[in-house]
Amino acid sequence: MGAGHAHGLYRHGHSRVHRLPPHTKLTAAFAFVVVVVSTPREAMWAFGLYALLVASAAAAARVPPGFLLTRLLIEIPFVAFAVLMPFVAQGERTEVLGLSLSVNGLWGAWNVLAKGTLGVAASVLLAATTELRGLLLGLQRLRLPSLLVQIASFMIRYGDLITDEMRRMRIARESRGFEARGVRHWGVLAQSAGALFIRSYERGERVHLAMVSRGYTGAMPVIDEVTASRAQWSYAMALPGAALAVRLLGWTL
């Protein structure tokens, strides 16, 4: 998979959560999200307990609340969508602070906000405690199709190169006095986008030829074989296990 690649979402640490094998954390995060999504929206108390479980996991991973909350800002577009739902949804109406809102829209907004926020929080916590290379190794260990793992690997490996190429093109435009101020400049930006695509495509061809010349046959070699003990699996599955217990308690109540 190549060398490790640090990312802005990753927070270096030495907690027990950081040391867990990546495929155990991937499985735990996926199981937690499945439990959260399957919870009825009317069980508002259950979502409060899920939030406490996520906060406990963040504390065990030594991830500061500010770090987690800052990364949650990525869901702002979904929050905006949820805020609009009570105003545009059809059905029974109710008065809230003098506003006529849809009952179904209010429940839908709550459903999106609660489940979406918990899902994003679990994903951010996973990314904060697992390096990108570890995530790829975990996906490989979970038998994700090799082609998908390779595509993700190349995206991570060459994403920064493409970004840097865009930066150099922007500097070249600005050094020649260009400044995008309106629709009339979109043509120049479109030409830049086309040039970037051609350069990226040519780079991809060169990389592929270099790999083939070194023996690449369609599958990347497995450098590290990641394994997990029973104790590590038990520790990783504590979060979705507790969430499942909350879910079952809701059924009994």
C-alpha positions as CSV (number, residue, x, y, z in Angstrom):
1,M,0.0,0.0,0.0
2,G,3.0,2.3,0.3
3,A,4.0,4.6,3.0
4,G,1.6,6.1,5.6
5,H,-0.3,9.1,4.5
6,A,-1.5,11.6,7.2
7,H,-4.8,13.3,6.8
8,G,-6.4,16.3,8.4
9,L,-9.1,14.1,10.0
10,Y,-6.4,11.8,11.6
11,R,-5.3,12.7,15.2
12,H,-2.1,11.0,16.2
13,G,-2.3,9.2,19.5
14,H,-1.4,6.1,21.5
15,S,-4.7,5.2,23.0
16,R,-6.1,1.7,23.0
17,V,-8.5,2.7,20.3
18,H,-5.7,3.9,18.1
19,R,-3.9,0.5,18.5
20,L,-6.9,-1.6,17.5
21,P,-6.6,-3.3,14.1
22,P,-8.3,-1.2,11.4
23,H,-10.7,-3.9,10.2
24,T,-12.1,-4.2,13.7
25,K,-12.8,-0.5,13.9
26,L,-14.4,-0.5,10.4
27,T,-16.7,-3.3,11.4
28,A,-17.6,-1.7,14.7
29,A,-18.4,1.7,13.0
30,F,-20.5,0.0,10.4
31,A,-22.4,-2.1,13.0
32,F,-23.0,1.0,15.1
33,V,-24.4,3.0,12.2
34,V,-26.7,0.0,11.3
35,V,-28.1,-0.1,14.8
36,V,-28.7,3.7,14.9
37,V,-30.4,3.8,11.5
38,S,-32.7,0.9,12.5
39,T,-33.9,2.7,15.6
40,P,-37.4,4.3,15.3
41,R,-37.3,8.0,15.2
42,E,-39.8,8.2,18.0
43,A,-37.3,6.7,20.5
44,M,-35.7,10.0,21.2
45,W,-34.2,8.8,24.5
46,A,-32.3,6.1,22.6
47,F,-30.5,8.6,20.4
48,G,-29.4,10.5,23.6
49,L,-27.8,7.3,24.8
50,Y,-26.2,6.7,21.5
51,A,-24.6,10.2,21.7
52,L,-23.3,9.3,25.2
53,L,-21.8,6.1,23.8
54,V,-20.0,8.1,21.0
55,A,-18.8,10.6,23.6
56,S,-17.4,7.7,25.7
57,A,-15.6,6.2,22.7
58,A,-14.1,9.6,21.9
59,A,-12.9,9.9,25.5
60,A,-11.4,6.4,25.4
61,A,-9.6,7.4,22.1
62,R,-8.5,10.7,23.7
63,V,-10.1,12.8,21.0
64,P,-11.0,16.2,22.3
65,P,-14.6,17.4,22.0
66,G,-13.5,20.4,20.0
67,F,-11.8,18.3,17.4
68,L,-14.9,16.1,17.0
69,L,-17.3,19.0,16.9
70,T,-15.2,20.9,14.3
71,R,-15.2,17.9,12.0
72,L,-19.0,17.6,12.4
73,L,-19.4,20.8,10.4
74,I,-19.2,18.7,7.3
75,E,-22.9,17.8,7.7
76,I,-24.1,21.5,7.5
77,P,-25.7,20.9,4.1
78,F,-27.8,18.1,5.6
79,V,-28.7,20.3,8.5
80,A,-30.0,22.9,6.1
81,F,-32.0,20.3,4.3
82,A,-33.5,19.1,7.6
83,V,-34.4,22.6,8.6
84,L,-36.4,23.1,5.4
85,M,-38.4,19.9,5.8
86,P,-41.0,21.1,8.3
87,F,-41.8,24.0,6.0
88,V,-42.2,22.1,2.7
89,A,-43.5,18.7,3.8
90,Q,-47.2,17.9,3.4
91,G,-49.7,16.5,5.9
92,E,-50.9,17.5,9.3
93,R,-49.8,21.0,10.5
94,T,-48.9,22.3,14.0
95,E,-48.1,25.7,15.4
96,V,-44.5,26.2,16.7
97,L,-43.6,29.8,17.8
98,G,-46.3,31.1,15.5
99,L,-45.1,29.2,12.5
100,S,-47.2,26.5,10.7
101,L,-45.0,23.4,10.4
102,S,-45.7,20.0,9.1
103,V,-45.7,17.2,11.8
104,N,-44.2,14.7,9.3
105,G,-41.6,17.3,8.4
106,L,-40.6,17.8,12.0
107,W,-40.2,14.1,12.6
108,G,-38.3,13.8,9.3
109,A,-36.0,16.7,10.3
110,W,-35.3,15.0,13.7
111,N,-34.7,11.7,12.0
112,V,-32.1,13.2,9.6
113,L,-30.4,15.3,12.2
114,A,-30.2,12.5,14.9
115,K,-29.1,9.6,12.7
116,G,-27.0,11.7,10.4
117,T,-25.1,13.4,13.2
118,L,-24.4,10.1,15.0
119,G,-23.3,8.4,11.7
120,V,-21.0,11.3,10.9
121,A,-19.6,11.3,14.5
122,A,-18.8,7.6,14.3
123,S,-17.1,8.1,10.9
124,V,-15.1,11.1,12.2
125,L,-14.0,9.1,15.2
126,L,-13.0,6.2,13.0
127,A,-10.9,8.6,10.8
128,A,-9.4,10.3,13.8
129,T,-8.0,7.1,15.2
130,T,-7.0,5.3,12.0
131,E,-4.5,6.3,9.4
132,L,-5.6,6.2,5.8
133,R,-3.2,3.4,5.0
134,G,-4.6,1.5,7.9
135,L,-8.1,2.0,6.5
136,L,-7.0,0.5,3.2
137,L,-5.5,-2.4,4.9
138,G,-8.6,-2.9,6.9
139,L,-10.8,-2.9,3.8
140,Q,-8.5,-5.4,2.2
141,R,-8.7,-7.6,5.3
142,L,-12.5,-7.4,5.2
143,R,-12.3,-8.8,1.6
144,L,-13.5,-5.6,-0.1
145,P,-13.1,-6.1,-3.9
146,S,-9.4,-5.6,-4.7
147,L,-10.2,-3.1,-7.5
148,L,-12.1,-0.8,-5.2
149,V,-9.2,-0.9,-2.7
150,Q,-6.8,0.0,-5.4
151,I,-8.9,2.9,-6.7
152,A,-9.1,4.3,-3.1
153,S,-5.4,3.8,-2.7
154,F,-4.6,5.7,-5.9
155,M,-7.0,8.5,-4.9
156,I,-5.2,8.9,-1.6
157,R,-1.7,8.6,-3.1
158,Y,-2.2,11.1,-6.0
159,G,-4.9,13.4,-4.6
160,D,-2.4,15.8,-3.2
161,L,-0.4,15.8,-6.5
162,I,-3.5,16.8,-8.4
163,T,-4.2,19.5,-5.8
164,D,-0.7,20.8,-6.1
165,E,-1.0,20.9,-9.9
166,M,-4.2,23.0,-9.6
167,R,-2.3,25.3,-7.3
168,R,0.6,25.8,-9.8
169,M,-1.9,26.5,-12.6
170,R,-3.7,29.1,-10.5
171,I,-0.3,30.8,-9.7
172,A,0.5,30.7,-13.4
173,R,-2.8,32.4,-14.3
174,E,-2.4,35.0,-11.6
175,S,1.2,35.8,-12.6
176,R,-0.2,36.7,-16.0
177,G,-2.7,39.1,-14.5
178,F,-5.8,36.9,-14.7
179,E,-8.5,37.3,-12.0
180,A,-11.9,35.6,-12.3
181,R,-14.5,38.2,-11.8
182,G,-17.5,37.0,-13.7
183,V,-19.1,34.8,-16.2
184,R,-16.8,36.0,-19.0
185,H,-13.9,34.4,-17.3
186,W,-15.5,30.9,-17.1
187,G,-14.0,30.0,-20.4
188,V,-10.5,30.4,-19.1
189,L,-11.4,28.3,-16.0
190,A,-12.9,25.6,-18.2
191,Q,-9.7,25.5,-20.3
192,S,-7.7,25.1,-17.1
193,A,-10.0,22.3,-16.0
194,G,-9.5,20.6,-19.4
195,A,-5.7,21.0,-19.2
196,L,-5.8,19.5,-15.6
197,F,-7.7,16.5,-16.8
198,I,-5.3,15.9,-19.7
199,R,-2.3,16.2,-17.4
200,S,-3.9,13.9,-14.8
201,Y,-4.7,11.3,-17.5
202,E,-1.2,11.4,-18.9
203,R,0.3,11.0,-15.4
204,G,-2.0,8.0,-14.8
205,E,-0.7,6.4,-18.0
206,R,2.9,7.0,-17.0
207,V,2.2,5.5,-13.6
208,H,0.5,2.5,-15.0
209,L,3.3,1.8,-17.5
210,A,5.8,2.1,-14.6
211,M,3.9,-0.3,-12.5
212,V,3.5,-2.8,-15.4
213,S,7.3,-2.6,-16.1
214,R,7.8,-3.6,-12.4
215,G,5.6,-6.7,-12.6
216,Y,2.1,-5.3,-11.8
217,T,-0.5,-7.8,-13.0
218,G,-3.7,-6.2,-11.7
219,A,-3.4,-6.8,-8.0
220,M,-1.4,-4.9,-5.4
221,P,0.9,-7.0,-3.2
222,V,-0.2,-7.3,0.5
223,I,2.6,-5.8,2.5
224,D,1.1,-6.2,6.0
225,E,-1.2,-8.9,7.0
226,V,-3.4,-7.3,9.7
227,T,-4.8,-9.7,12.3
228,A,-6.8,-9.2,15.5
229,S,-7.1,-11.1,18.7
230,R,-10.4,-12.1,20.4
231,A,-9.8,-9.4,23.0
232,Q,-9.3,-6.7,20.4
233,W,-12.5,-7.7,18.6
234,S,-14.4,-7.6,22.0
235,Y,-13.0,-4.2,22.8
236,A,-13.9,-2.8,19.3
237,M,-17.4,-4.3,19.3
238,A,-18.2,-2.8,22.7
239,L,-19.6,0.4,21.1
240,P,-22.1,-1.4,18.7
241,G,-22.8,-4.0,21.3
242,A,-23.9,-1.3,23.8
243,A,-25.9,0.4,21.1
244,L,-27.6,-2.9,20.3
245,A,-28.5,-3.3,23.9
246,V,-30.1,0.1,23.9
247,R,-32.0,-0.9,20.7
248,L,-33.3,-4.1,22.3
249,L,-34.3,-2.2,25.4
250,G,-36.4,0.1,23.3
251,W,-38.2,-3.0,21.8
252,T,-39.0,-4.3,25.3
253,L,-40.3,-0.8,26.4
